[in-house]
Amino acid sequence: MTADLVLLRQREQLLSARIASTEDPFLRDNLESDRQKILAQIEALSNSAA
């Protein structure tokens, strides 16, 4: 499970960087939606591990 959290956090960081460097508002919205889903997965895994 720890490996899953690490991978999800890395993916979230990559998406955050991509969002910051993207000028296209439609793409930025889609990336932000993906990022929110990943954050929800991170929270769910963190809560189940606690």
GROMACS elastic network, one bead per residue, 0.5 to 0.9 nm:
[ bonds ]
;  ai    aj funct       b0    kb
    1     4     6  0.50589   500
    1     5     6  0.64396   500
    1     6     6  0.87664   500
    1    45     6  0.76418   500
    1    49     6  0.81384   500
    2     5     6  0.51149   500
    2     6     6  0.62503   500
    2     7     6  0.86882   500
    2    45     6  0.89546   500
    3     6     6  0.50542   500
    3     7     6  0.61891   500
    3     8     6  0.85586   500
    4     7     6  0.51977   500
    4     8     6  0.60961   500
    4     9     6  0.85426   500
    4    42     6  0.86470   500
    4    45     6  0.84424   500
    5     8     6  0.50810   500
    5     9     6  0.60310   500
    5    10     6  0.84979   500
    5    41     6  0.86470   500
    5    42     6  0.62165   500
    5    45     6  0.71518   500
    5    46     6  0.78612   500
    6     9     6  0.51836   500
    6    10     6  0.61520   500
    6    11     6  0.86074   500
    7    10     6  0.50727   500
    7    11     6  0.61273   500
    7    12     6  0.85604   500
    8    11     6  0.50461   500
    8    12     6  0.61042   500
    8    13     6  0.86395   500
    8    38     6  0.64794   500
    8    39     6  0.80436   500
    8    41     6  0.78566   500
    8    42     6  0.66003   500
    9    13     6  0.62143   500
    9    14     6  0.86566   500
    9    38     6  0.80728   500
    9    39     6  0.81346   500
    9    42     6  0.73502   500
   10    13     6  0.51146   500
   10    14     6  0.62625   500
   10    15     6  0.86511   500
   11    14     6  0.50746   500
   11    15     6  0.61461   500
   11    16     6  0.85527   500
   11    35     6  0.82900   500
   11    38     6  0.79215   500
   12    15     6  0.51028   500
   12    16     6  0.60975   500
   12    17     6  0.86570   500
   12    34     6  0.87031   500
   12    35     6  0.58415   500
   12    36     6  0.86843   500
   12    38     6  0.65248   500
   12    39     6  0.72491   500
   13    16     6  0.50406   500
   13    17     6  0.62641   500
   13    18     6  0.86053   500
   13    35     6  0.88568   500
   14    17     6  0.51820   500
   14    18     6  0.61715   500
   14    19     6  0.85968   500
   15    19     6  0.59902   500
   15    20     6  0.85262   500
   15    31     6  0.65633   500
   15    32     6  0.76645   500
   15    34     6  0.80617   500
   15    35     6  0.63441   500
   16    19     6  0.50801   500
   16    20     6  0.62120   500
   16    21     6  0.87441   500
   16    31     6  0.82867   500
   16    32     6  0.78827   500
   16    35     6  0.74070   500
   17    20     6  0.51383   500
   17    21     6  0.63656   500
   17    22     6  0.87035   500
   18    21     6  0.52019   500
   18    22     6  0.60400   500
   18    28     6  0.82222   500
   18    31     6  0.79002   500
   19    22     6  0.52261   500
   19    23     6  0.82665   500
   19    27     6  0.82499   500
   19    28     6  0.54459   500
   19    29     6  0.84305   500
   19    31     6  0.64250   500
   19    32     6  0.69750   500
   20    23     6  0.81881   500
   20    28     6  0.83124   500
   22    25     6  0.76743   500
   22    27     6  0.73953   500
   22    28     6  0.61931   500
   23    26     6  0.89416   500
   23    27     6  0.81547   500
   23    28     6  0.73232   500
   24    27     6  0.54267   500
   24    28     6  0.60951   500
   24    29     6  0.87041   500
   25    29     6  0.60937   500
   25    30     6  0.86416   500
   26    29     6  0.51929   500
   26    30     6  0.63734   500
   26    31     6  0.87079   500
   27    30     6  0.50771   500
   27    31     6  0.61007   500
   27    32     6  0.84912   500
   28    31     6  0.50891   500
   28    32     6  0.60253   500
   28    33     6  0.85349   500
   29    32     6  0.50584   500
   29    33     6  0.61456   500
   29    34     6  0.86973   500
   30    33     6  0.50770   500
   30    34     6  0.63581   500
   30    35     6  0.86451   500
   31    34     6  0.50683   500
   31    35     6  0.61306   500
   31    36     6  0.86765   500
   32    36     6  0.61488   500
   32    37     6  0.86624   500
   33    36     6  0.51659   500
   33    37     6  0.64340   500
   33    38     6  0.87918   500
   34    37     6  0.51692   500
   34    38     6  0.63364   500
   34    39     6  0.87188   500
   35    38     6  0.50743   500
   35    39     6  0.61691   500
   35    40     6  0.86476   500
   36    39     6  0.50075   500
   36    40     6  0.62254   500
   36    41     6  0.86862   500
   37    40     6  0.50874   500
   37    41     6  0.63287   500
   37    42     6  0.87082   500
   38    42     6  0.61613   500
   38    43     6  0.85875   500
   39    43     6  0.61516   500
   39    44     6  0.85814   500
   40    43     6  0.50670   500
   40    44     6  0.61203   500
   40    45     6  0.86121   500
   41    44     6  0.50465   500
   41    45     6  0.61176   500
   41    46     6  0.84270   500
   42    45     6  0.52261   500
   42    46     6  0.59992   500
   42    47     6  0.85210   500
   43    46     6  0.50288   500
   43    47     6  0.60298   500
   43    48     6  0.85536   500
   44    47     6  0.51721   500
   44    48     6  0.61780   500
   44    49     6  0.86115   500
   45    48     6  0.51500   500
   45    49     6  0.61397   500
   45    50     6  0.87102   500
   46    49     6  0.51723   500
   46    50     6  0.63459   500
   47    50     6  0.52327   500
